[in-house]
């Protein structure tokens, strides 16, 4: 699990511009990995869904992905959303806080929250679609990567919860996510 997480982080720093120039959907796949805000938020959605448990493991990330797709399409239109990056950074903070809080949350409340976050992340991706690519290919690319990150976060969360003191470790991961979000807001 740790090796896979390290691989995801390494892929996150690959330059997306290289694949954009070739005109295939690779930049759509890489885009969620190239920004720490997107990468951490998408992993956190998976972790939080595992922490909630039950149907949340499927429903919460699915709501994020569906609204992210809608946000990506709306972002194509280029409508102005002021302070979008601050909102995205706040989504990272709130996801970290939700993991730290560790309360049994309603699946529907959690789904509603991540749906709003998913829309914002998708909107940001939609604004940044390269001119060389088909928007549909790009959107499909970032949705597939997002689903993968949710799965990695959920599986990682479930594995950690099986360990002794796993709930405490998961809350510490939430603290790290919260600190990353605060850093994104403040710097």
Buried (B, 14 or more C-beta within 10 A) or exposed (E): EEEEEEEBEEBBEEEBEEBBEEEBBBBBBBBBBBBBBBBBBBBBBBBBBBBBEEEBBEBBBBBBBBBBBBBBBBBBEEEEBEEBBEBBBBBBBBBBBBBBEBEEBEBEEBBEBBBBBBBBBBBBBBBBBBEEBEBEBBBBBBBBBBBBBBBBBBBBBBEBBEEEEBEEBBBBBBEBBBEBBBEBBEE
